[in-house]
Amino acid sequence: MAENGPSITGPLDRFSRQYDKHVDCPWCGSANSKISSPFGGTVSEILFTCSDCGETFGWMKWEHKRGHKLSEKGGEK
């Protein structure tokens, strides 16, 4: 428990810790991506914005389970 009460985090905080800078931008290939919304057109999609090229793209939360591994350094493999 935090000093000012319980620590409450929402989906954006939880997904950002796990996926920010770990998913490659499909437009420029940079791993410098950040979640702009934890939910896209479906509950299983996350919306990212690339910090290098500025494009927004969707990424399915289950993609890493289909052989698209997330690198600890950043970048989808």
C-alpha positions as a Python dict, from the first residue, in 0.01 Angstrom:
ca = {
    (1, 'M'): (0, 0, 0),
    (2, 'A'): (129, 345, -88),
    (3, 'E'): (162, 618, 173),
    (4, 'N'): (-149, 795, 43),
    (5, 'G'): (-358, 480, 5),
    (6, 'P'): (-362, 184, -231),
    (7, 'S'): (-182, 215, -561),
    (8, 'I'): (-437, 187, -842),
    (9, 'T'): (-322, 136, -1199),
    (10, 'G'): (-538, 117, -1505),
    (11, 'P'): (-497, -76, -1830),
    (12, 'L'): (-279, 196, -1988),
    (13, 'D'): (-25, 176, -1703),
    (14, 'R'): (-21, -204, -1703),
    (15, 'F'): (18, -246, -2079),
    (16, 'S'): (269, 42, -2108),
    (17, 'R'): (506, -124, -1862),
    (18, 'Q'): (490, -445, -2063),
    (19, 'Y'): (488, -323, -2425),
    (20, 'D'): (631, 32, -2457),
    (21, 'K'): (950, 25, -2669),
    (22, 'H'): (906, -350, -2732),
    (23, 'V'): (687, -350, -3044),
    (24, 'D'): (829, -252, -3383),
    (25, 'C'): (653, 10, -3594),
    (26, 'P'): (531, -156, -3915),
    (27, 'W'): (598, 168, -4108),
    (28, 'C'): (960, 249, -4017),
    (29, 'G'): (1074, -56, -3816),
    (30, 'S'): (1164, 141, -3502),
    (31, 'A'): (1102, -10, -3159),
    (32, 'N'): (1060, 342, -3019),
    (33, 'S'): (684, 295, -2984),
    (34, 'K'): (446, 392, -2707),
    (35, 'I'): (90, 284, -2633),
    (36, 'S'): (-161, 553, -2721),
    (37, 'S'): (-463, 342, -2617),
    (38, 'P'): (-479, 3, -2443),
    (39, 'F'): (-777, -88, -2663),
    (40, 'G'): (-822, -44, -3037),
    (41, 'G'): (-1113, -150, -3256),
    (42, 'T'): (-1140, -467, -3047),
    (43, 'V'): (-1046, -551, -2688),
    (44, 'S'): (-759, -766, -2819),
    (45, 'E'): (-591, -476, -3003),
    (46, 'I'): (-353, -216, -2858),
    (47, 'L'): (-296, 116, -3038),
    (48, 'F'): (64, 241, -3053),
    (49, 'T'): (225, 561, -3174),
    (50, 'C'): (579, 550, -3311),
    (51, 'S'): (799, 819, -3155),
    (52, 'D'): (1029, 821, -3460),
    (53, 'C'): (792, 850, -3758),
    (54, 'G'): (477, 963, -3571),
    (55, 'E'): (249, 699, -3726),
    (56, 'T'): (-21, 521, -3526),
    (57, 'F'): (-66, 146, -3564),
    (58, 'G'): (-259, -140, -3410),
    (59, 'W'): (-100, -450, -3259),
    (60, 'M'): (-287, -759, -3144),
    (61, 'K'): (-217, -856, -2781),
    (62, 'W'): (-175, -1222, -2879),
    (63, 'E'): (82, -1160, -3159),
    (64, 'H'): (379, -1247, -2938),
    (65, 'K'): (223, -1592, -2886),
    (66, 'R'): (230, -1658, -3263),
    (67, 'G'): (608, -1639, -3296),
    (68, 'H'): (645, -1261, -3287),
    (69, 'K'): (856, -1253, -2972),
    (70, 'L'): (908, -937, -2773),
    (71, 'S'): (1274, -853, -2724),
    (72, 'E'): (1396, -736, -2384),
    (73, 'K'): (1600, -466, -2563),
    (74, 'G'): (1300, -355, -2763),
    (75, 'G'): (1182, -456, -3102),
    (76, 'E'): (950, -733, -3204),
    (77, 'K'): (1136, -1046, -3321),
}
